[in-house]
Amino acid sequence: MKKVLKIVSIAIGAMIIISALMFATDTCPPKGPWPTPPWCSASPARNSYSVSTNAVKLSQTKAVSMSDTWGRNYNMGMFETTQKNISSSFDRVAELGAKEVYVNDFHLAKFGKGSDFTTTDYEIVGDTFWNDFRDEEISTKDLKKLADGAHSRGLKIGIKHNISFVDMRKYIKAGLSGDIQTGVVSDYEKFNTSHSEEWIKDYFAKWQTRLIERGSLYQSAGIDTMSISPTWMEPIFAGHEALANSLQNELIRNVREVFRGQIYAEVNRYGFMENINGKEDWTKYDFFTNADVIEIRVYDLPEKYRGLDAKTGIYRYLQDLNSKAGEKKVKLTIFFAPSSYTNSLNKGALEVLDSRSEGVINVSADYQYQNGAFEAFFASLAGLSNIERIDVANYPWDDSLDPEVKPKLSVACTFRNKPAEEIIKSWFNK
């Protein structure tokens, strides 16, 4: 009897180990009488839509930004992986008519024990899946797959960056109560309350070291464009703008020593248009003029345009951006990501991972509104010679939509598997 139990225990243990290895390597067993593992299930269904557009040929370069996630569990199902969907996603990006695609790399500030936002006792490292069971840095192997996958489809590829200065695991607990967004906003405000000159110099030294390291890998992999601007929890340098500008310019020069492609910089929309972002004086910044791609993100309209109907608001905002770019003698890229719910251009993007939040639960999808936003955006670009690129975002890594997945993607600032995908395809392929 003991021998039988021992054999059974060994067999079960072996099955667990084999299953764990298959999960970790995203491997599927051959078809048979055994159940199919969750990570080997069929892909989500692709919806078919018929839309009406007034598409005309646009002069701007057409780009697509993938959703800012990399690795496993992007839909909170644990089994889905971006790596598995590189080919299928890039096929769709090429089908849209885009010429460029952007993917996000992930970085993390790893603090000493008990450190807070004012300390320099941290290092910037690659994010890992085990940090919060989600996003991670792109491996060398995957960088090559991304570059080869894009180039084989006639696409150029760029890398953008997400950085976190908090322990992301805290948001797992917040998600159980439907309150992720509150913590994210609070932490961002605390982080950017005040940065000393010492902290700023230390930060740029660490960020430069990190980008030179990653830039060398991007160059070897064949990446065409890389950002020098971290997003999600980017620092603000109020009170030390001249210093920060000098260090940004130094960063660009030194990154160019190891990366021969295009350099991308993101500019704050209020700083660019109004010369002030909160307390940060943007008249002291010119670093972005030394970048090859200068991008402004648009999830919603700035306050001064919100009293207008969406079509008029978009038109006037783009006209003003084009005029300001002319004054500054730069060419802009516009990242455009309207959400698919009513009046989202006045309200902004939702944290759809907050699936328990009343603010998400009580919002209904409005695909027609998103269609109208994209149609108005494209129609407003004619004659705007200082807008050289349009970057539509965010494009998820598969066709999933709620209720099949936990995130309420039907109201998100995404357009894959929604009617807006057909609107974009019509304009991009003219």
Secondary structure, DSSP 4 states (H G I P E B T S, - for coil): -HHHHHHHHHHHHHHHHHHHHHHHHT--PPSSSSPPPGGGSPPPPPP------------SEEEEEEPS--SB-TTSSSS-BSGGGHHHHHHHHHHHT-SEEEEEEEEEEEEPTT--TT---EEEEE--HHHHTS--PPPHHHHHHHHHHHHTTT-EEEEEEEEESS-TTHHHHHHHTT-HHHHHHHHHHHHTS---HHHHHHHHHHHHHHHHHHHHHHHHHT-SEEEEEEEES----TT-HHHHHHHHHHHHHHHHTT--SEEEEE--HHHHHHSEETTEEGGG--GGGGSSEEEEEESS--GGGTTS-HHHHHHHHHHHHHHHHHHHT--EEEEE---SBTTHHHH----TT-TT-HHHHTPPB-HHHHHHHHHHHHHTTTT-TTEEEEEEEEE-SS---TTSSSS-GGGSS--TTSHHHHHHHHHHT-
